[in-house]
Amino acid sequence: MFVTRLVSGIVLVAAALVTIISGGAVLWTTLLVLSLIGVFELYRAMGIWKKEDPLLSLVGFAGVVFYYLLLIPGEEAYTMPGLILTLIALMTLYVYRYPRYQAGQIAEAFFGVVYVAVMLSCIYFTRNAEDGAFRVWLIFLCSWGCDTCAYCVGMLIGKHKMSPKLSPKKSVEGAVGGVVGAAVLGAVYAAAAGPYLSDEGQIVVYGGICAVGAVISMIGDLAASAIKRNHNLKDYGKLIPGHGGVLDRFDSVIFTAPVIYLLVLIWG
């Protein structure tokens, strides 16, 4: 299992390098595909996806595609109205198929579009921002860096359970190690990338951002675990050997991406 997980992790990192460095249409297409798979995994976990009645899920998938079409340069201003139209489409289905669907199912379908597709799209927004080719990597340093450091520290000295009901294997020591590790990675990255950035001397700032992002990434990880526990699932899928589904691997990235993008906007 460890070897499988390691090999899959290396492949993921290589794929991320190629995709994000390429940016543009390559990144857009990759995020669209990941979003559709992630929404499908979430719908299946929540019981929204049903082979005998896939209509509700199909409207949600259409909403994801519609949202990503609005990410095309020059159309970004229409993303919010686009989301509202997706909600209207879901509510229209709710009305015309009443009482086939419950209000909670409509809410969950819309939640899936926002939780997976919209939040992941912040990677695309960050990549297209000023110095985005360098700043976008903070998203992954916060999430995957924290995850790796937390795992290593937890395995070595972890004793106190951080969240016994949601994730019994996670420890307080591991969480602290993850935050510190992410902060160090952020500082090292700032030192290495400094000459290529428009704002040099950001070692402390990048380290602090990665520390905050690490905390957010752990919340994202636990939030995804909570959804799985609510539906008695171990993993969202089996697409990525040793890791599970898209949501199992990108659960923390989903949370850190909007935070980093917000900070990029603040930096201007």
Backbone torsions as a table, in degrees:
resi	resn	phi	psi	omega
1	MET	NA	-41.9	-178.4
2	PHE	-63.5	-43.8	-178.9
3	VAL	-64.3	-42.6	178.7
4	THR	-61.1	-44.1	-179.9
5	ARG	-64.5	-40.3	-179.5
6	LEU	-65.0	-47.2	-179.3
7	VAL	-62.6	-44.3	178.4
8	SER	-61.6	-38.9	179.0
9	GLY	-63.6	-41.4	179.3
10	ILE	-64.6	-42.3	178.9
11	VAL	-63.5	-40.7	179.1
12	LEU	-62.8	-44.0	179.9
13	VAL	-63.4	-43.0	178.7
14	ALA	-62.3	-42.6	179.1
15	ALA	-65.1	-39.4	178.7
16	ALA	-64.1	-40.9	178.8
17	LEU	-59.7	-49.5	-178.4
18	VAL	-63.6	-45.7	-175.6
19	THR	-65.8	-48.0	-174.1
20	ILE	-75.8	-36.1	176.4
21	ILE	-63.6	-39.6	178.6
22	SER	-65.6	-43.0	-179.7
23	GLY	61.3	-157.5	174.7
24	GLY	50.9	-133.7	-175.4
25	ALA	-64.6	-33.1	179.9
26	VAL	-64.5	-48.0	179.3
27	LEU	-66.3	-41.8	179.2
28	TRP	-58.4	-47.9	-179.0
29	THR	-65.0	-42.5	-179.8
30	THR	-61.9	-45.0	-179.7
31	LEU	-67.0	-36.2	176.9
32	LEU	-62.1	-46.7	-179.9
33	VAL	-63.7	-45.8	178.7
34	LEU	-61.1	-39.4	-179.8
35	SER	-65.2	-43.5	179.7
36	LEU	-64.1	-42.2	178.3
37	ILE	-66.1	-44.0	180.0
38	GLY	-62.8	-42.5	178.1
39	VAL	-64.5	-40.0	176.9
40	PHE	-60.7	-44.7	179.0
41	GLU	-61.2	-41.3	-179.9
42	LEU	-68.2	-44.6	178.2
43	TYR	-60.4	-40.6	179.2
44	ARG	-66.2	-40.1	179.4
45	ALA	-65.2	-39.1	-177.8
46	MET	-84.1	-5.0	179.4
47	GLY	82.8	13.0	178.5
48	ILE	-78.1	-41.0	179.0
49	TRP	-73.0	122.4	177.7
50	LYS	-139.7	124.9	-178.1
51	LYS	-59.0	-35.5	-177.1
52	GLU	-77.3	-16.9	179.4
53	ASP	-150.1	76.5	-174.9
54	PRO	-86.2	4.0	-170.6
55	LEU	-58.9	-45.4	-178.9
56	LEU	-61.2	-43.8	178.7
57	SER	-64.3	-39.8	-178.8
58	LEU	-64.1	-36.5	176.0
59	VAL	-65.0	-39.8	176.6
60	GLY	-63.1	-43.6	177.8
61	PHE	-62.4	-41.0	178.4
62	ALA	-62.0	-37.4	177.2
63	GLY	-62.8	-38.2	177.6
64	VAL	-63.9	-48.1	-179.7
65	VAL	-62.4	-44.5	180.0
66	PHE	-60.1	-43.5	179.2
67	TYR	-61.3	-44.4	-178.2
68	TYR	-69.2	-31.0	175.3
69	LEU	-63.8	-30.5	179.1
70	LEU	-78.9	-6.3	176.1
71	LEU	-82.5	-9.9	178.8
72	ILE	-58.3	133.6	-176.9
73	PRO	-45.3	129.0	179.9
74	GLY	99.8	-13.0	-178.0
75	GLU	-114.9	2.6	-174.4
76	GLU	-58.0	-29.6	-177.4
77	ALA	-64.9	-15.8	-176.8
78	TYR	-97.4	5.6	-177.4
79	THR	-65.3	-40.8	179.4
80	MET	-65.6	-50.0	174.0
81	PRO	-57.6	-33.6	178.9
82	GLY	-63.9	-40.9	177.2
83	LEU	-64.9	-39.3	178.3
84	ILE	-63.5	-40.2	177.5
85	LEU	-64.2	-35.7	176.3
86	THR	-63.4	-42.4	177.5
87	LEU	-63.8	-41.0	178.3
88	ILE	-62.5	-40.4	178.8
89	ALA	-62.7	-42.1	178.8
90	LEU	-66.1	-40.8	179.2
91	MET	-68.8	-33.8	176.6
92	THR	-63.4	-43.4	176.6
93	LEU	-61.3	-40.7	178.6
94	TYR	-59.1	-42.7	-178.5
95	VAL	-70.5	-48.9	-173.7
96	TYR	-76.9	-17.7	176.1
97	ARG	-106.6	11.3	-178.5
98	TYR	-60.4	136.4	3.7
99	PRO	-99.2	32.5	-177.1
100	ARG	-59.5	-40.8	-178.2
101	TYR	-111.2	151.4	174.5
102	GLN	-95.3	156.1	-179.9
103	ALA	-59.1	-35.1	179.3
104	GLY	-63.0	-35.0	178.5
105	GLN	-67.9	-38.8	177.1
106	ILE	-63.7	-42.5	179.0
107	ALA	-63.3	-41.3	179.6
108	GLU	-67.0	-37.8	178.6
109	ALA	-63.0	-43.5	179.2
110	PHE	-70.5	-37.9	176.6
111	PHE	-56.7	-41.0	179.9
112	GLY	-61.3	-39.9	179.1
113	VAL	-63.4	-44.9	-178.2
114	VAL	-73.0	-49.7	-175.6
115	TYR	-60.0	-42.0	-176.7
116	VAL	-96.4	-62.1	-171.2
117	ALA	-68.1	-50.4	-176.2
118	VAL	-66.9	-44.6	-177.3
119	MET	-68.9	-37.5	176.7
120	LEU	-67.0	-32.0	-178.3
121	SER	-63.6	-15.7	178.2
122	CYS	-65.3	-20.8	173.0
123	ILE	-63.8	-42.8	179.4
124	TYR	-65.1	-44.3	178.9
125	PHE	-62.4	-43.0	-179.4
126	THR	-64.7	-41.8	-179.9
127	ARG	-62.2	-32.2	-177.7
128	ASN	-88.3	-5.9	-179.2
129	ALA	-79.4	175.5	178.3
130	GLU	-60.8	132.5	-175.7
131	ASP	57.4	22.2	-176.6
132	GLY	-62.2	-31.0	180.0
133	ALA	-60.9	-24.7	178.7
134	PHE	-103.0	-41.9	-176.2
135	ARG	-69.4	-26.2	-178.1
136	VAL	-61.9	-26.2	-178.7
137	TRP	-70.6	-17.0	176.5
138	LEU	-61.8	-30.4	179.0
139	ILE	-59.2	-43.2	-176.5
140	PHE	-83.3	-29.6	174.3
141	LEU	-64.5	-39.5	179.3
142	CYS	-65.5	-44.5	-172.6
143	SER	-88.0	-65.2	-177.4
144	TRP	-68.2	-35.1	177.4
145	GLY	-64.7	-44.3	177.8
146	CYS	-62.7	-43.9	-178.7
147	ASP	-59.9	-45.6	-178.8
148	THR	-66.8	-46.3	-179.7
149	CYS	-65.5	-40.8	179.5
150	ALA	-63.5	-40.3	179.6
151	TYR	-63.4	-46.2	-178.5
152	CYS	-64.8	-47.9	-179.8
153	VAL	-65.3	-41.8	179.6
154	GLY	-61.6	-40.6	179.1
155	MET	-66.7	-33.2	-176.6
156	LEU	-81.7	-48.3	-172.7
157	ILE	-131.5	6.8	-177.0
158	GLY	-65.6	126.3	179.3
159	LYS	-131.2	-37.8	-175.1
160	HIS	-95.6	121.7	-178.5
161	LYS	-68.0	132.2	-179.6
162	MET	-83.4	-42.7	-179.7
163	SER	-148.0	80.3	-173.0
164	PRO	-54.9	-36.6	-176.3
165	LYS	-79.0	-38.2	-177.5
166	LEU	-84.4	-45.8	-176.0
167	SER	-146.7	85.7	-174.5
168	PRO	-58.3	-25.9	-176.4
169	LYS	-82.1	-14.4	-178.6
170	LYS	-83.3	137.4	-178.3
171	SER	-119.4	162.0	177.3
172	VAL	-64.3	-41.6	179.0
173	GLU	-61.3	-41.3	178.1
174	GLY	-63.8	-39.7	179.7
175	ALA	-63.1	-44.4	178.6
176	VAL	-63.1	-43.6	178.6
177	GLY	-62.1	-36.2	178.7
178	GLY	-66.0	-42.7	179.9
179	VAL	-66.9	-46.5	179.6
180	VAL	-63.7	-44.2	180.0
181	GLY	-61.3	-42.9	179.1
182	ALA	-64.5	-39.1	178.8
183	ALA	-63.5	-42.0	178.7
184	VAL	-65.1	-43.6	178.5
185	LEU	-60.5	-40.8	178.7
186	GLY	-63.9	-41.5	179.6
187	ALA	-66.5	-43.8	179.2
188	VAL	-63.5	-41.5	180.0
189	TYR	-63.9	-41.0	178.8
190	ALA	-62.6	-40.0	179.6
191	ALA	-65.3	-37.7	-178.5
192	ALA	-75.8	-39.4	-175.3
193	ALA	-91.2	-8.6	-176.0
194	GLY	-46.1	-48.0	-177.7
195	PRO	-62.3	-19.3	-177.2
196	TYR	-99.3	-3.3	-177.8
197	LEU	-96.3	155.9	178.5
198	SER	-77.4	-16.0	178.8
199	ASP	-125.9	89.7	-179.0
200	GLU	-73.4	167.8	177.5
201	GLY	73.2	36.8	-176.3
202	GLN	-106.7	25.5	-175.8
203	ILE	-59.7	-50.1	-179.1
204	VAL	-66.8	-41.2	-179.1
205	VAL	-63.5	-48.1	-179.7
206	TYR	-64.3	-38.5	177.3
207	GLY	-62.6	-43.1	178.5
208	GLY	-65.7	-40.3	179.5
209	ILE	-63.1	-43.0	179.9
210	CYS	-67.4	-32.6	177.1
211	ALA	-65.7	-46.3	177.5
212	VAL	-63.7	-43.7	179.0
213	GLY	-61.3	-33.7	178.8
214	ALA	-64.3	-41.3	178.0
215	VAL	-63.5	-44.1	179.1
216	ILE	-62.8	-38.6	-178.2
217	SER	-65.0	-36.0	178.3
218	MET	-67.7	-35.6	175.8
219	ILE	-64.0	-41.6	177.9
220	GLY	-62.4	-41.2	178.7
221	ASP	-62.2	-46.8	-178.4
222	LEU	-69.7	-33.5	178.1
223	ALA	-64.0	-43.6	177.8
224	ALA	-64.8	-37.4	177.6
225	SER	-65.4	-38.0	-179.9
226	ALA	-62.2	-41.2	178.6
227	ILE	-63.3	-42.2	178.9
228	LYS	-63.9	-42.8	179.8
229	ARG	-63.7	-37.9	179.2
230	ASN	-62.2	-26.1	-177.2
231	HIS	-115.9	16.8	174.5
232	ASN	55.6	47.2	179.0
233	LEU	-114.4	147.3	173.9
234	LYS	-89.5	-46.0	178.8
235	ASP	-135.4	158.1	177.6
236	TYR	-76.6	-25.0	-178.9
237	GLY	-171.3	-169.9	-178.5
238	LYS	-130.1	19.6	-175.2
239	LEU	-63.0	-40.1	-176.8
240	ILE	-106.7	107.7	-177.2
241	PRO	-54.0	128.8	178.2
242	GLY	84.0	-11.0	-178.3
243	HIS	-120.0	-27.6	-177.4
244	GLY	106.0	-137.5	-179.6
245	GLY	-95.5	-174.3	178.6
246	VAL	-60.0	-44.0	-178.7
247	LEU	-68.6	-28.0	177.0
248	ASP	-68.1	-33.0	-177.3
249	ARG	-93.4	-29.4	-175.6
250	PHE	-108.0	13.4	-178.1
251	ASP	-60.4	-39.4	179.6
252	SER	-79.0	-35.5	178.4
253	VAL	-61.3	-37.6	179.3
254	ILE	-56.4	-36.5	-179.5
255	PHE	-84.0	-37.6	-175.9
256	THR	-75.9	-30.2	-177.5
257	ALA	-56.1	-49.4	178.8
258	PRO	-64.0	-34.4	-179.1
259	VAL	-66.5	-47.2	179.4
260	ILE	-64.4	-39.9	179.0
261	TYR	-62.9	-41.2	178.0
262	LEU	-60.5	-42.7	179.3
263	LEU	-66.0	-35.9	176.4
264	VAL	-62.2	-40.1	177.1
265	LEU	-64.0	-40.3	179.5
266	ILE	-65.0	-40.0	179.2
267	TRP	-62.3	-33.3	-179.2
268	GLY	67.0	NA	NA
